[in-house]
Amino acid sequence: MTVAMHPTDDLRRIPMSWEDFLDHPETGEYYGGCLVIMPPATKKHQQIIKRLERLVDAVLPAGAEALQSLGWSPRGVQEHLIPDLTVFRDDSDDDVFADVPLLVVEVLSTNRRDDLVGKVQRYAAWGAPSYWIVDPRDHEVTTMRLVDGFYLETGRFASGQVVLAYGDVEVPVDIDALLA
């Protein structure tokens, strides 16, 4: 296989078929006909995800689980994304999640455009009912709910004690401590 590299922001995009992606030894996301390889997450990025996962874990509904960096490739879709945090119900042993999660979360980093445009559109098309965007640079968290195939912003939080919600689940969060 011959590939051409298309750097965008800090991402490497390698055009390839879905079948080649499934056989490709490198890990990454696959969308738009490309393997997308991201730079490693920063320490702060990882700390935010870990703090948020603890808060989400404290109020998980029965039978649900929250995992960092779980691959998501819905059945019948030849794309593969890796949200920073996914809340889901699944008792399969599959390495990649194929059903609809309860919540997907992205912590913005250098690939902001992908998280704010491309992933928003894909997560909506794939039916994720709730999407949170955590923005360390602008010190805010945006929550969205899926309505008629599009995300409706349900909250934008820049500081203080707040309650972030997905479905009927409420997650108490200190925004300043989360983004410290």
N, C-alpha and C positions, 0 to 999 in steps of 0.2 A: 504494500500500500504506500502510495506517495501522498504526502500531506504538505499543505502550505500553512504557515503560521500567520495568524492575523492578530497582533497584539491590540487590545483595547483596554484603556486604563491600565490596571495591573494584571489583567487576565490574559491567558493564552487561549486562543480559539483555534482548534485544529479541525478543519472540515473533514467529515467522515460519515459513512452510512450508520444507521442504527445497528446493523449487524456487526460492523467493525467496532462500534462502541462496546457492544456486549462482549466482544473478544479482546478488547484493549486492556492491557495490564495496568495502565495508570488509573487512578481514581479521579473522579471529577464529575461534573454535571454534564448533561447532554441536552442541548436544545438548539433550535434554529439550524439543525444539520451539522452541529459542531460539538466536539468534546471541549468543554470549557474547564480549564485548569486555573484555580484561584491560588493566590499566594497564601501562605500559612496565616491563620488568624493571629492577631496580636495578643499579647498578654491581657490587655484591657478588654478586648473583645471576648476572650475566653472567660475572664472573670465575670463579666456582665451576664453571659449565658449561664454560668454556674449559679450565680446569685438568683437569677430569674427561675431557673429550674427548681431550686430549693423552695421558692415561694409558690410555684405552681404545684409541686409535689405535695405541699402541705394541705391543699384543698382539692386534690384529684377526686373526681367522681369514682364510684365503685367500678372496678374492671378497667379503668383507664390507666395509661402509663405515659410518662413524659420522657423523651430521649433527645439528646443532642445529636445533631448531624446524622439523622436517620434518612437514608435514601428513600425518595418517594417517586414511584413510577406507576401512575394509575393504569389499571387494566385497559388495554386497547390504545394506549398512548405511547408513541415511540419517543418519549422524552424522559429525562431523569433529573430531578432536582434534589438538593440536600438542604432543607431548611436548617437554621441554627438550632431550633427547638421545635419538636412536634409532639402534640398531645393526641393520643389515639387509643382505640380499643382494637386489639388484635391478638389472637391466641395462636397464630401460625408460627412456624419456625423459619419463615422466609427472611432473608437478609435485607430485602427491599420491601418497603410498605407499598401495598397496591390498592388499599381501600381509601375511603375519605376520612381524613383526620378530623378531630374536634377543633384543633387550633394549629396554625403554623406561625412561627415567629422568625423574623430576620433581624439581625443586628447589623446595621449599616456599617460598611467599611469602604474600601477603595472602589468597589463596584456598585456604587450607589444607584446608578442608572438602571442596572439590571434588577436590583431589589425594589426600586420605586416604580418601574414601568413593566419590564418583561415578566418578572415574577408575580407582580400584582395581577397581570392579565392571565397568566397561566394558572395561578392558584384559584382565581375566580372561575376560569373555564373548567378546572378540574373539580370544582364544587366544595373547596375548603370553606366551611361556614364562617370561620373567624381568622383574621390575619392581623398580627401585631407587628409594627415596625419600631424598633428601638434605635434611636439615633444619638450615639454618644457625642458626635461633633456639635449638634445643635441642642443637645441636652433635652430631648423630649421623647415621649413614647406616643405613638399613634395607634389607636385600635380601630378595626374595621369589621363590619358584619356583611355577609353576602346577602344581597337583595336582588332578586330577578337577574342573576348572573353577573352582577356588578357589586363592587365593594362600596358600602356607604360608611363614611367615617363616623364613628360613634364617640370618639374622644381624642383629645390631644392634650397631653399632660407634660408640663415642664418642670414642676417641682412639687414638693410636699407629699403628704399621705393621700393616696388615691386608691380607688378600687377599679381594677381592670377586669373586664368580664368577657367570657366567651360562653355562648349558650346561657345556661342558668348558673354557671360557675362564676363566683366572684373571688378575685385574687387581690388581697390587700398588698399594696406596694408603696414603699417610700422611694419616690423617684430619685431623690438626691443620693440616697444610699445605693440604689441600684446602679446609677451611672457614675459613682465615685471612682 
